[in-house]
């Protein structure tokens, strides 16, 4: 869509819907139907979404599956929590028309099915169970609320600059493993719009995994196994860490725990905080020794909370190191504490089933009004969830004539629009390499098929 086309589509109406924009709106001011209608009418990247989910099946190659995109499930959550599943669209324009006519509060993306999801009932009447998922990205969902027992700055859906780095570390750990341990190349990380991150692994071998294979990958990442009734939520068995866990510990977790997390959360600074950690030590004598030392020093300490935490962490490590010969359960106690506080807490059930849905990138979160923008895993330290553009900010940019959807790599001002940089990153760093790989696969598969066809007639 060109700048002129955007400008010609109801400019007066847009200005009338949002005459006054507050750059720091209250949650209830950040999201409304009028804003959403303008967003879907002018900024949502329909073409990019269609290209992504078509995976090269654009009809331009004889080896394409022209019905591929039409077998993808979408779900819409409308106003008043009206939920519509098994929606499907034959083309990008039909998807765009459906979204613009209903302006869903949330769009979720599901699997590619064996038949058109919208016509599943017709197939069920034949008496054969032909409606089944055949492809789906391998997905991961990580939510900051699952860290509430180890963060003290926020709780629930709230997030700030002190606890968001837990998400950053999660991205680094999982992304490194997906690329180095599993060899995946086409991975998309997306901000959930409020309190977490989503990961889409889009390689062909990932999309074609069975539920059993997905479960195996999910279990590979399982370390945090406790619940609110368990003091010891991570149990590391054996004499050494698995290579994946060892790499994660050395490269990401240990430094983050002893540096940034200690500084922002001061996890040993008060009795209610350090008691949680003492309960992770299986030896009661060591618990008592450290507790007595910390209680006696609390009253006369003039150190800051951060300094107190650092001192007590060193005391705990030294004590465990000197006495770990007492019991095998103490051998990995230091590592278990670090993993408990810092290791990614993935919602594994989301990853295990092919038919699970996940929020589409570039949706708008109905609670915050923030757009679900991609995150660069190679520069995720720079990502600030509180700086992600909101609907009111986007509408104001449209009204001022500064927002545009047709982001082009050659345009000098593309990075200056609020969504420009995110859309440009999505296209250049994720979509273009993915489509190049997909088209190569389609071509190779087509040549193989033609070769086999010729061989069958060679007799």
Helices and strands as residue ranges (DSSP letters): H 3-8, H 11-17, G 27-29, H 33-42, H 46-54, G 69-71, E 72-78, G 79-81, E 82-87, H 92-102, E 106-113, G 117-119, H 120-124, E 133-135, E 138-143, G 144-147, H 165-180, E 187-191, E 196-201, H 204-207, H 211-220, H 243-248, I 249-253, H 254-256, I 257-261, H 262-265, H 271-278, H 284-298, H 305-323, G 324-326, G 328-330, H 333-342, H 348-352, E 358-359, E 374-375, G 377-382, G 385-387, H 391-399, G 414-416, H 420-425, I 426-431, H 432-456
